[in-house]
Every structure is written in C-alpha cells, then in structure tokens.
Amino acid sequence: MNKLALYCRIGFEKEVAAEITDKATALGVFGFARVQENSGYVIFECYQAGEADRLAREIPFNQLIFARQMLVVSDLLSDLDLADRISPIVEKFVAFSPQFNLKQSTEIWVETADTNEAKELSGFCKKFTVPLRQALKKQGGLGFKEIKKSGVTLHCLFVANNACYVGYSYNNNHSAHFMGIPRLKFPADAPSRSTLKLEDAILTFIPKEDEPKRLNDNMIGVDLGACPGGWTYQLVRRGLFVYAVDHGKMAASLHDTGRIEHCPEDGFKFQPPKRKKIDWLVCDMVEKPSRIADLIAKWLLNSWCRETIFNLKLPMKKRYQEVQQCLQQLADKLDSHGIKFRLQAKHLYHDREEITVHIQVKSAV
C-alpha cells in the first residue's frame, strides 16, 4: 500500500499534484504524482511501502487546498469479472489488516470522480454499495454502527465499470462528505447562486458548535462587492447587520430585512464607519488575487475586522504558485505586525476558477 488517491475538481489535477508533492516532501516522503488531465483525481505513488498511510495520517486534510478527499489505495483493480466484482474487492479490503483491523471500518463509500463521464457510473455505484456492504460485514468489516473519529471509512473509486481503486481514509483526517462534496440546497429567496459559496465556506471553516458565537445578531459585517447580495444574504440570515458595499443595486428582499445598509462605493476605497466594531469582512470581488490579498491585509492590519472570508480569483496558468504567493504575502504582513491569526484556504465545491480563504485573528476569540 504505497499510493494516495486525491479527488479534485476537473481541470485542477496539476494543482493537486504540486500540492501533495510539496506536503509529502516536507515530511520526508518522496514519490511521484500520476496525473491524467480532466480525470477529477490524482494518484500519488510513494517510493516506500507504508508511506502513503503515513501521509494519510500526518498531512492535515484541512491544510490541503485543492484536494476534496484523501485516501490510501491499492493498485488499480482492472478487468474485473462483471459476474463477480465483489470477491476481489473484499480480498483487497481484508489485505488492509496490517494498517487496521477491518472492524475499525465504519462505512463503505462506492464513488466515482466528479466528471460527466464518471457520473454515468453513479447509478451502478449506488446499486453496488448494498451487496458490497453485506459482503464486508460477513468478513467482520463495518464493525462500528455509526461514524466515529477513531475509525476509518472504506472507499471504492470506480474509474470504469470493471476497474476501481480500493482504499480507506481516516475519519479524523478526511472529508466527511461522500465524494468529498457537501450537498447544499440553494435557498429559494437568495439573490444569486453565489450565496452557496459563502455557505460552503462557513460550513467548512467554522465548526458547527462555534457558529452561534461567531455569527449572530450582535455582530456587524461588511460585504465588499456585494451586488446583488448572495454573500450578504448568508450573513443576514445568521442575524448580522451588514454594510453592503457596491455601486450596483442590492436585492429588494435584503433591504426589506432592515439588516443592511447599502453603500454605493468602491470596495477598494471603502472604510468602515467610525466607532463601529466590524466583526466580519466578506469579499467576492473579481480582481487580481494579489490586489485582493493587499486589500484584506489592509483591513486586518488596521483592525477594521476580526474575521474574514474572501475569494482569490485564479489565473489560467501557474494557479498553485499564485495561491502560494498570495497566502505567503498575507502571512508575512500579519506576522511582521505581530498579529496572531489562523488561516485556512480551500478550493470549495462551489468555487470555480478561485479559492476561498478564511482568516481569524486569534486575539478576537
């Protein structure tokens, strides 16, 4: 077992490959990434046996920007007999015993990559899950009745109806979502679909138990580039009063809440009202990522906000390098002013050619 599989958005395989190579090298683990363009996943093969399991345990999943899921996998099972695909798959799972007891497994996810071609297998995967689960239980697998952080989730990643990767992920260091994709419902009263990006970010970056004390009706937010109000909507529905900054018009439904003040100004020039303590800054403006990074740094260095979520729109080329440069630029500026902070970044499911970044000033907690 010397391979990792990492799921991603189609077209971002090279970014995943660069990122996992950097993370592995930092831990003294060496290997190479197998990249197939537009496949929706990357296979990272370690040179030494057992090192993929080490990476799955020691690389914090929440520090991976471009990967949706991370799991240890065996070699590709190909040319499976369509009359009995279950037996060789179960044999592979049983062979994982050097890593963990099969009773530690909590669930089996039969998945595909997030591509149009792979999605054609989704119906098969759903039907295949039940008999595979039953076969694993006969072997003593799926011993936990509910998901527990101390266990593992088993995975079958089908790349064709007769070929799959068999593997596992650690429940305390993976995405808790099937295929690494959160299932969010678009609110019927939201002004735009961009609202899902901020909802996805809040659910990803803020623990559910912390949300009531970090987003509530005693707080004030600022939304730069707010029109028509998709991101403002997410703050208002959590009770915040929001300064919505944009020359464009805001949705009438948001004005009707009495929880916003529309500021028809340039988001780069806007400054928060004096004697107002701003808790949250959100920003989804279409601009060069380095310029957005400078803008966010200005707000944090001036103590204009205590917590922020913003998007960095990525260039067509050297996207990973641009992300690294912008995040380092932000970290260096905050460090130079003695500001203690927590920074997280993720290429979320509802992002396109962009990543979402969250920064929390630690002294504000």
C-alpha positions in Angstrom: 0.0 0.0 0.0 2.1 2.9 -1.2 -0.5 5.1 -3.1 -2.7 8.0 -2.2 -5.8 9.0 -4.2 -6.9 12.6 -4.0 -10.2 13.8 -5.5 -10.5 17.3 -7.0 -12.4 19.5 -9.4 -11.9 18.6 -13.0 -9.1 20.6 -14.5 -7.2 21.0 -11.2 -5.2 17.8 -11.3 -1.9 19.6 -11.7 -2.5 21.8 -8.7 -3.3 18.8 -6.6 -0.2 17.0 -7.8 2.0 20.0 -7.0 0.4 20.4 -3.6 0.7 16.8 -2.4 4.3 16.6 -3.7 5.2 19.6 -1.6 3.4 18.3 1.5 5.0 14.9 1.2 8.4 16.3 0.7 8.1 18.4 3.8 7.5 15.2 5.7 10.5 13.5 4.1 8.3 11.3 2.0 9.2 11.0 -1.7 7.2 9.8 -4.7 5.6 11.0 -7.9 2.1 12.0 -9.0 0.3 10.3 -11.8 -1.8 13.0 -13.5 -4.5 12.3 -16.1 -5.9 15.6 -17.3 -9.6 16.2 -16.5 -9.9 12.9 -14.6 -11.0 14.5 -11.3 -8.4 12.7 -9.2 -4.7 12.2 -8.8 -2.7 9.2 -7.7 0.4 9.9 -5.7 2.7 6.9 -5.5 5.3 6.8 -2.7 8.6 5.1 -3.3 8.4 3.2 0.1 5.7 0.9 1.2 3.6 2.2 4.1 4.4 5.8 3.5 1.0 6.5 1.8 -0.6 5.5 5.1 1.7 7.9 7.0 0.8 10.7 4.7 -2.9 10.0 5.2 -2.4 10.3 8.9 0.1 13.1 9.2 -0.9 15.6 6.4 -3.7 17.6 8.0 -6.5 17.3 5.4 -7.8 20.8 6.3 -4.5 22.2 5.1 -4.9 20.7 1.6 -6.3 23.4 -0.6 -7.1 21.6 -3.9 -8.0 18.1 -2.7 -11.6 17.2 -1.9 -10.7 13.8 -0.4 -7.6 11.9 0.6 -7.4 8.1 0.9 -4.8 5.3 0.8 -5.4 3.0 -2.1 -4.1 -0.3 -3.6 -3.1 -0.8 -7.2 -5.9 -0.4 -9.7 -8.1 -3.5 -9.9 -8.8 -3.8 -13.6 -10.5 -6.3 -15.8 -12.9 -7.2 -13.0 -15.2 -10.1 -13.9 -18.6 -8.4 -14.3 -20.2 -11.5 -12.9 -18.3 -11.2 -9.6 -16.7 -7.8 -8.9 -17.2 -8.2 -5.1 -14.8 -11.0 -4.3 -11.5 -9.3 -5.4 -12.6 -6.1 -3.8 -13.3 -7.7 -0.5 -10.0 -9.5 -0.7 -8.2 -6.2 -1.1 -10.1 -4.8 2.0 -9.1 -7.9 4.0 -5.5 -7.3 3.0 -5.5 -3.9 4.7 -5.2 -5.7 8.1 -1.5 -4.5 8.6 -2.9 -1.0 8.7 -6.0 -1.5 10.8 -8.5 -4.2 11.9 -11.4 -4.4 9.5 -13.7 -4.0 12.4 -12.5 -0.4 12.8 -14.2 0.5 9.5 -17.4 2.5 9.8 -18.8 2.9 6.3 -18.2 2.0 2.7 -18.4 4.6 0.0 -18.6 3.4 -3.6 -17.6 6.6 -5.5 -16.7 8.0 -8.9 -14.7 11.1 -9.9 -16.7 14.3 -10.4 -16.7 14.2 -14.2 -19.5 13.9 -16.7 -18.1 10.6 -17.9 -17.6 9.1 -14.4 -21.1 10.2 -13.3 -22.5 7.7 -15.8 -21.3 5.1 -13.2 -23.2 6.7 -10.3 -26.3 4.6 -10.7 -24.2 1.4 -10.7 -22.3 2.6 -7.6 -25.5 3.1 -5.7 -26.7 -0.4 -6.6 -23.3 -1.9 -5.9 -23.0 -0.4 -2.4 -25.6 -2.7 -0.7 -24.2 -6.1 -1.7 -20.6 -4.9 -1.1 -21.6 -3.7 2.4 -23.2 -7.1 3.1 -20.1 -8.9 1.9 -17.8 -6.8 4.1 -20.0 -7.4 7.1 -19.6 -11.1 6.6 -15.8 -10.6 6.8 -16.2 -8.7 10.0 -16.0 -5.3 8.5 -18.0 -2.2 9.2 -17.9 -3.0 12.9 -19.0 0.4 14.1 -22.6 1.2 13.9 -22.0 4.9 13.5 -19.2 7.1 12.2 -16.6 7.5 14.9 -13.5 9.7 14.5 -11.3 6.8 15.7 -12.2 4.6 12.8 -11.8 4.5 9.0 -14.1 4.8 6.0 -13.6 2.3 3.2 -13.7 3.6 -0.4 -14.1 2.1 -3.8 -13.3 4.6 -6.5 -14.6 3.2 -9.8 -13.0 4.6 -12.9 -14.8 2.1 -15.2 -17.5 -0.5 -14.6 -14.7 -3.1 -14.4 -12.0 -1.1 -12.8 -11.6 0.5 -9.4 -9.2 1.7 -6.7 -9.8 0.1 -3.3 -8.8 2.1 -0.2 -9.5 3.8 3.1 -9.4 7.2 4.7 -9.1 8.1 8.4 -12.3 9.6 9.8 -10.3 12.1 11.9 -8.4 13.4 8.8 -10.7 13.3 5.7 -13.7 14.9 4.2 -16.8 13.7 5.9 -18.8 14.0 2.6 -19.4 11.4 0.0 -17.0 12.1 -2.9 -15.8 15.0 -0.8 -18.8 17.1 -1.9 -21.1 18.8 0.6 -24.8 18.7 -0.6 -26.2 22.2 -0.2 -29.7 23.3 -1.2 -30.0 26.7 -3.0 -32.3 28.9 -0.8 -35.3 30.0 -2.9 -35.1 33.5 -1.6 -31.4 34.1 -2.1 -30.5 36.8 -4.6 -27.9 34.7 -6.5 -26.3 31.3 -6.6 -23.1 32.8 -5.4 -24.7 32.5 -1.9 -23.7 28.8 -1.9 -20.0 29.7 -2.0 -20.2 31.6 1.3 -22.4 28.9 2.9 -20.0 26.3 1.8 -17.1 28.3 3.3 -18.8 28.9 6.6 -19.6 25.2 7.0 -16.1 24.3 6.0 -14.1 26.7 8.1 -16.2 27.2 11.2 -17.1 24.3 13.5 -20.9 23.9 13.8 -20.7 24.3 17.6 -18.8 27.6 17.2 -21.1 29.2 14.7 -23.7 30.7 17.1 -21.0 32.6 19.0 -19.1 33.7 15.9 -22.0 34.7 13.7 -25.0 36.2 15.5 -27.4 39.1 15.7 -25.0 41.1 17.9 -22.4 41.4 15.1 -21.8 43.7 12.2 -20.4 42.6 8.8 -19.1 44.2 5.7 -19.6 42.7 2.2 -17.3 44.2 -0.4 -18.6 43.9 -3.9 -21.9 42.8 -2.5 -24.3 43.2 -5.5 -26.8 41.6 -5.8 -26.4 40.2 -2.3 -25.7 36.5 -2.4 -23.0 36.7 0.3 -24.8 39.4 2.3 -27.8 37.0 2.4 -25.8 34.4 4.3 -24.7 37.0 6.9 -28.2 38.5 7.3 -29.8 35.0 7.7 -27.4 34.5 10.6 -28.5 37.7 12.2 -25.7 40.1 11.3 -26.2 43.7 10.3 -24.3 44.2 7.0 -22.8 47.2 5.2 -23.3 46.1 1.6 -20.6 47.9 -0.5 -21.2 48.0 -4.2 -22.2 50.5 -6.9 -24.8 48.0 -8.2 -28.2 47.5 -6.7 -29.0 45.1 -3.9 -31.9 42.7 -3.9 -35.1 44.4 -2.5 -35.6 41.4 -0.3 -32.4 42.2 1.6 -33.5 45.8 2.1 -36.8 44.5 3.5 -35.0 42.8 6.3 -33.8 46.0 7.8 -30.5 44.4 8.4 -28.4 46.0 5.7 -27.1 49.5 4.7 -26.3 49.8 1.0 -23.1 51.8 0.5 -22.7 52.6 -3.2 -18.9 52.9 -3.1 -15.7 51.3 -4.5 -14.9 48.3 -2.4 -11.2 49.1 -2.5 -11.8 52.6 -1.1 -14.5 51.9 1.4 -13.6 52.3 5.1 -15.8 51.1 7.9 -17.9 53.8 9.8 -16.0 55.3 12.8 -16.9 53.9 16.2 -18.4 50.8 14.6 -16.8 47.5 15.6 -16.8 45.3 12.5 -16.8 41.6 13.3 -16.8 40.2 9.7 -15.5 41.1 6.3 -16.5 39.1 3.3 -15.4 39.7 -0.3 -16.1 38.1 -3.6 -14.8 40.8 -6.0 -13.5 39.9 -9.4 -9.9 41.3 -9.3 -6.3 40.1 -9.4 -5.6 37.8 -6.4 -2.6 39.9 -5.3 -4.7 43.0 -5.1 -7.4 41.3 -3.1 -4.7 39.9 -0.7 -3.4 43.5 -0.2 -6.9 44.7 0.5 -7.6 42.0 3.1 -4.2 42.7 4.7 -5.1 46.4 5.0 -8.3 45.6 6.8 -6.6 43.2 9.2 -3.6 45.5 9.9 -5.9 48.4 10.7 -8.0 46.2 12.9 -11.1 47.0 10.9 -12.4 43.5 11.2 -11.7 40.4 13.3 -12.6 37.6 10.9 -12.8 37.4 7.1 -13.8 35.1 4.3 -12.8 36.1 0.8 -12.1 34.6 -2.7 -9.0 34.8 -4.7 -9.7 34.5 -8.5 -7.0 32.4 -10.1 -5.1 33.0 -13.3 -5.2 30.5 -16.2 -1.7 29.4 -15.6 0.5 28.7 -12.5 -2.5 28.7 -10.3 -0.8 26.8 -7.5 2.1 29.1 -7.5 -0.2 32.2 -7.4 -2.1 30.8 -4.4 1.1 30.1 -2.5 2.5 33.5 -3.3 -0.7 35.3 -2.2 -1.1 33.4 1.0 2.5 33.9 1.9 2.2 37.6 1.1 -0.7 37.8 3.6 1.0 35.7 6.3 4.2 37.8 6.1 2.4 41.1 6.5 0.4 39.9 9.5 3.5 38.3 11.1 5.5 41.5 10.6 2.9 43.4 12.7 2.8 40.7 15.4 -0.8 39.7 14.6 -1.6 36.1 15.6 -4.0 34.5 13.2 -5.5 31.3 11.8 -5.5 31.0 8.0 -7.4 28.3 6.1 -7.8 28.1 2.3 -9.9 25.6 0.2 -10.9 25.1 -3.4 -14.5 24.5 -2.4 -17.1 22.6 -4.4 -19.0 25.8 -5.3 -15.8 27.6 -6.3 -14.8 27.7 -9.9 -11.6 29.3 -11.0 -11.0 30.6 -7.5 -10.2 29.5 -4.0 -11.8 30.6 -0.7 -9.7 31.9 2.2 -10.6 32.3 5.9 -8.6 34.3 8.4 -9.4 34.7 12.0 -7.5 37.0 14.3 -6.8 34.8 17.3 -6.9 37.6 19.8 -10.6 38.0 18.9 -11.6 34.6 20.1 
